[in-house]
């Protein structure tokens, strides 16, 4: 592991870069996924069809294709020769992960007894109030585990973002040290894997703590 220790500063900067991709990806995927889940359970047919089409299309498209579309198809189409691959790669990760977040949230919404929504409607609540004040708070208790697993998978998928040329992330550190500096691949890839393990294990611990807190609140 001497090559890793000798280049610890590169690993730290790469870790922070990858962590930024993961954090922005998680926030964006949760927001977009929640919006899509709202569309999926909406009483408006057009929104339901749009949500279903989005989820069906993205879930059946490989992540690599989505990322390459954002990185290499969108910039020339919109005349963006100096596009930031960090932004485009993160956006692609958000768009891809949001489809899976949507389905986990929708499953939680469907798990809430229908009588809860009917009682809210009987009190005169509209769809928005019913969803935000009655259904979603109850659904969150069952949504945390599957959504957390989606976010952990997204952290691992963030390594693929580095393959489109983001630069400075853990994947780029591996490429730089093995290609430009000629270090042996085994210790370098091990150091890279440890960086991602730190992120995924930390996310798993946070998920367990959140599950316990919600379990007490039942």
Residue pairs with C-beta under 8 A, 6 or more apart in sequence:
1 187
1 190
1 191
2 187
3 177
3 183
3 184
3 187
3 188
3 191
4 11
4 187
4 188
4 190
4 191
7 173
7 177
7 183
7 191
10 173
10 176
10 177
11 170
11 173
11 191
11 192
11 195
13 168
13 173
14 168
14 169
14 170
14 171
14 172
14 173
14 192
14 195
15 170
15 195
15 198
15 199
17 166
17 168
17 169
17 170
17 172
18 158
18 159
18 162
18 169
18 170
18 171
18 195
18 196
18 199
19 199
21 86
21 89
21 90
21 93
21 158
21 161
21 166
21 169
22 154
22 155
22 158
22 199
24 90
24 94
25 90
25 93
25 94
25 97
25 154
25 158
26 97
26 151
26 154
26 155
28 90
28 91
28 93
28 94
28 98
29 93
29 94
29 97
29 98
29 101
29 150
29 151
29 154
30 101
30 147
30 151
32 94
32 95
32 98
32 101
32 102
33 97
33 98
33 99
33 100
33 101
33 102
33 104
33 105
33 147
34 101
34 102
34 105
36 51
36 54
36 55
36 98
36 99
36 101
36 102
37 51
37 101
37 102
37 103
37 105
37 106
37 109
38 47
38 131
39 47
39 48
39 50
39 51
39 54
40 48
40 51
40 52
40 55
40 102
40 106
41 48
41 106
41 109
41 110
41 131
42 48
42 51
42 127
43 127
51 102
54 99
54 102
55 99
55 102
55 103
58 66
58 95
58 96
58 98
58 99
59 99
59 100
59 103
61 96
63 92
63 93
63 96
63 157
63 160
64 160
64 163
66 92
66 95
66 96
67 89
67 92
67 93
67 96
67 160
67 161
67 163
67 164
68 164
69 92
70 88
70 89
70 91
70 92
70 95
71 83
71 85
71 88
71 89
71 92
71 164
71 165
72 164
74 80
74 83
74 88
75 81
75 83
75 88
85 164
85 165
85 166
85 167
86 166
86 167
88 164
89 161
89 162
89 164
89 166
90 161
92 161
93 154
93 157
93 158
93 161
96 157
97 150
97 151
97 153
97 154
97 157
100 150
100 153
101 147
101 150
101 151
104 143
104 146
104 147
104 150
105 139
105 143
105 147
107 142
107 143
107 146
108 139
108 140
108 141
108 142
108 143
108 146
109 131
109 135
109 136
109 139
111 139
111 142
112 135
112 138
112 139
116 134
116 135
116 138
117 130
117 134
117 135
119 134
120 129
120 130
120 133
120 134
120 135
121 130
125 133
125 134
140 214
141 214
141 215
141 217
141 218
144 207
144 210
144 211
144 214
145 207
145 211
148 203
148 204
148 207
148 210
148 211
151 203
151 207
152 200
152 203
152 204
152 207
155 196
155 199
155 200
155 203
156 196
156 200
158 169
159 170
159 171
159 196
161 169
161 171
162 169
162 170
162 171
162 172
163 171
166 172
170 192
170 195
170 196
171 192
173 188
173 192
174 188
174 189
174 192
177 183
177 188
178 184
178 185
178 188
178 189
